[in-house]
Amino acid sequence: MARVHSGEVAHYDFLQFEHLELIRHARALHHPPATLSESARTQLTNVAEQLLTQTNELEWVIADYLRAHAMADIMQTHIDDPAMNNTVEGLGDPVARLSGYKNTVEQMMTAMQSAAITSTAHQMQTIFAAAR
């Protein structure tokens, strides 16, 4: 998400591809080594199931983040070219208003990004700690 936000990655498919790779790895964990005891294999499979659920739930976080990022880009375009922004008279300075909207969206994106990653990372740590 940070690479998309900074402009380092120009296309959203990168983030979606990385998510698919994470899902692929989480699915692979459903097949623990045959050399482990049956109880260890069962426990690891249960943990892998929880991890896969958490990984799949990231899809909504990513979709919301990309939607907010697209809206921020649209607002930036309107700020950069206010002549394209035909607003109703009396609503105030369109550049200032759009700048305020953009700042709000960026704050929301930052909060969403850090909260989602922190929450998911904490849940994954809890799952792995329980498996040990």
C-alpha positions as CSV (number, residue, x, y, z in Angstrom):
1,M,0.0,0.0,0.0
2,A,2.8,2.4,0.8
3,R,4.4,1.7,-2.6
4,V,1.1,2.5,-4.4
5,H,0.6,5.7,-2.3
6,S,4.1,6.9,-2.9
7,G,3.7,6.4,-6.7
8,E,6.6,3.9,-6.8
9,V,4.1,1.4,-8.3
10,A,2.0,3.0,-11.0
11,H,-0.6,0.2,-11.4
12,Y,-3.0,-1.3,-8.9
13,D,-2.5,-4.8,-10.2
14,F,0.8,-4.9,-8.3
15,L,-1.0,-4.8,-4.9
16,Q,-3.6,-7.3,-6.1
17,F,-0.9,-9.6,-7.4
18,E,0.9,-9.5,-4.0
19,H,-2.4,-10.3,-2.3
20,L,-2.9,-13.4,-4.6
21,E,0.7,-14.5,-3.7
22,L,-0.1,-14.2,0.0
23,I,-3.2,-16.3,-0.5
24,R,-1.2,-18.9,-2.4
25,H,1.3,-19.1,0.4
26,A,-1.4,-19.3,3.0
27,R,-3.0,-22.2,1.1
28,A,0.3,-24.0,0.8
29,L,0.4,-24.0,4.6
30,H,-2.6,-26.4,4.6
31,H,-0.2,-29.2,3.7
32,P,2.3,-29.6,6.6
33,P,5.2,-32.1,6.2
34,A,4.3,-35.8,6.4
35,T,7.1,-36.3,8.9
36,L,5.2,-34.4,11.6
37,S,3.0,-36.2,14.1
38,E,-0.7,-36.3,13.3
39,S,-1.5,-34.0,16.2
40,A,1.1,-31.4,15.0
41,R,-0.3,-31.7,11.5
42,T,-3.8,-31.1,12.7
43,Q,-2.8,-28.2,14.8
44,L,-0.8,-26.6,11.9
45,T,-3.7,-27.2,9.5
46,N,-6.1,-25.4,11.9
47,V,-3.7,-22.5,12.2
48,A,-3.3,-22.4,8.4
49,E,-7.1,-22.2,8.0
50,Q,-7.3,-19.2,10.3
51,L,-4.4,-17.6,8.5
52,L,-6.1,-18.2,5.1
53,T,-9.3,-16.6,6.5
54,Q,-7.4,-13.5,7.6
55,T,-5.5,-13.3,4.3
56,N,-8.8,-13.5,2.3
57,E,-10.3,-10.7,4.5
58,L,-7.5,-8.4,3.3
59,E,-9.2,-8.3,-0.1
60,W,-11.8,-5.8,1.3
61,V,-9.1,-3.7,2.9
62,I,-7.2,-3.5,-0.3
63,A,-10.3,-2.7,-2.4
64,D,-11.3,0.1,0.0
65,Y,-7.7,1.4,0.0
66,L,-7.5,1.4,-3.8
67,R,-10.9,3.1,-4.1
68,A,-9.7,5.9,-1.7
69,H,-6.4,6.2,-3.5
70,A,-8.3,6.6,-6.9
71,M,-10.5,9.3,-5.3
72,A,-7.4,11.2,-4.0
73,D,-6.0,11.1,-7.5
74,I,-9.2,12.5,-9.0
75,M,-9.3,15.3,-6.4
76,Q,-5.7,16.1,-7.2
77,T,-6.6,16.4,-10.9
78,H,-9.3,18.8,-10.0
79,I,-6.9,20.8,-7.8
80,D,-4.3,20.9,-10.5
81,D,-6.8,22.1,-13.1
82,P,-9.6,24.0,-11.4
83,A,-10.9,25.3,-14.7
84,M,-12.3,21.8,-15.3
85,N,-14.1,21.9,-12.0
86,N,-17.4,23.7,-12.8
87,T,-18.8,24.3,-9.3
88,V,-21.9,26.2,-8.3
89,E,-21.3,29.8,-7.3
90,G,-21.3,30.5,-3.6
91,L,-19.9,27.2,-2.4
92,G,-16.6,28.8,-1.7
93,D,-13.2,28.5,-3.4
94,P,-13.2,25.3,-5.3
95,V,-9.4,24.9,-5.0
96,A,-9.6,25.2,-1.2
97,R,-12.6,23.0,-0.9
98,L,-11.0,20.2,-3.1
99,S,-7.7,20.6,-1.2
100,G,-9.6,20.0,2.0
101,Y,-11.4,17.0,0.5
102,K,-8.0,15.6,-0.6
103,N,-6.5,16.1,2.8
104,T,-9.4,14.2,4.4
105,V,-9.1,11.3,1.9
106,E,-5.4,11.1,2.6
107,Q,-5.9,11.0,6.3
108,M,-8.6,8.3,5.9
109,M,-6.2,6.3,3.6
110,T,-3.4,6.5,6.2
111,A,-5.7,5.5,9.0
112,M,-7.1,2.6,7.0
113,Q,-3.7,1.4,5.8
114,S,-2.1,1.4,9.3
115,A,-5.1,0.1,11.1
116,A,-5.7,-2.8,8.7
117,I,-2.1,-3.8,8.6
118,T,-1.6,-3.5,12.3
119,S,-4.8,-5.4,13.0
120,T,-4.0,-8.2,10.6
121,A,-0.4,-8.5,11.7
122,H,-1.5,-8.7,15.3
123,Q,-4.1,-11.4,14.5
124,M,-1.5,-13.4,12.6
125,Q,1.0,-13.1,15.5
126,T,-1.7,-14.4,17.8
127,I,-2.5,-17.3,15.6
128,F,1.2,-18.3,15.3
129,A,1.8,-17.8,19.0
130,A,-1.1,-20.2,19.7
131,A,0.3,-22.8,17.4
132,R,3.7,-22.9,19.1
